[in-house]
Amino acid sequence: MASGRMRKHGFTLKESSSLPTSKFHLVPHTCKVLSSRLSDGSVISPTTMPMKRIVAPSKAERASVHGWLEAMKNLSPPRMRCMQNDSFEDKTDCDLMDVKYRAWMSEHPSALDNFNAIIEVSAGKRIAIFLDYDGTLSPIVEDPECAFMSDDMRTAVKDVANLFPTAIITGRSREKVYDFVQLSELYYAGSHGMDIMGPAQGCHGFKAQGTKALDEKGNEMVLFQPASKFTQVINDLLEEVTKNVPGAKIEHNKFCISIHFRCVKEENWLALAEQVQHVLDAYPNLRLTQGRKILEIRPSISWNKGKALDYLLKALGLGSRNDIFPIYIGDDRTDEDAFKLLTRRKTGLGILVSKTIKDTNALYSLREPSEVLEFLMHLVKWRRRRLNRLM
């Protein structure tokens, strides 16, 4: 049943002259927008769209440039090389780190080692899969334009999408992550969930909200963009950042701008961050967040990957069901909003991809994308065996 449904909801993409970087060919038409309530009680409706709610920056977001840099450094911990130095002090430090890491792993055990336990707790429920991209499906690389997923990973994601409702929720632009993934069997939510594309008609009669469009086969699609009114200001800011922040890799992700510090010497971070601060001062409705060697500018709206996950569950017709078991896999600070949602819903689980100790709301962990691949392959094998037994 899950396999057939996902094939039904798969969509075909083609080039559009009006959207030169997009793989979606859209034919807009007039439609009635329906109201929907997210799990936190907020309502999506024609009069209470999330794009209308401007939220004040948090105290952390008002912090100085030095605060930004400290937060960014804390999210990019150095790897300890215990085997490369024989000094007593280094070995002592490594022993201490090993103790701390084992304690952390006891709280966030391997999803691979506990695969059977995960399957047991999901018994009788329908699994849905949600995935981050960078650092989860592909390795973290110096050049963000070269974050390619392996052929084996693509095959695994394709197989998963044909067996379970599946979506990718990423900070990348939706078009860019599709160029990397090249699969039409799943849903895409780009710009940290601010740009979502999927079927207009979800399961069990739920009608997703957003701008209606037709794909090349005439199937009705929905394009949901809670930050759409920020398109022009983001484009204006992109020009300012590109002009005034030399030396960093600037990435336009539709509704957010990513400033990559990975190829910048650490002694130059402060000067670049001060330039970002100077440019951002002129845009009070935008905010700045930190990631691993990255600063991101995005609209100050009440929307994140957790809200996107909630929306996608509803768009798939799964939001109000109590027999759904969402599994969210991600490696970044921004994925914590999705982990928190699953904790609040008391259903499903989060899996953090990390080799280092991190504060997280995820229940389980995987060390790197190769383990994500192995976990996805386990899911596929388990589901196929189950389907064969039912035949």
Summary of the structure (lengths in Angstrom):
residues: 391
radius of gyration: 21.1
end to end distance: 12.1
largest distance: 71.2
contacts: 1250
relative contact order: 0.17
helix: 41%
strand: 19%
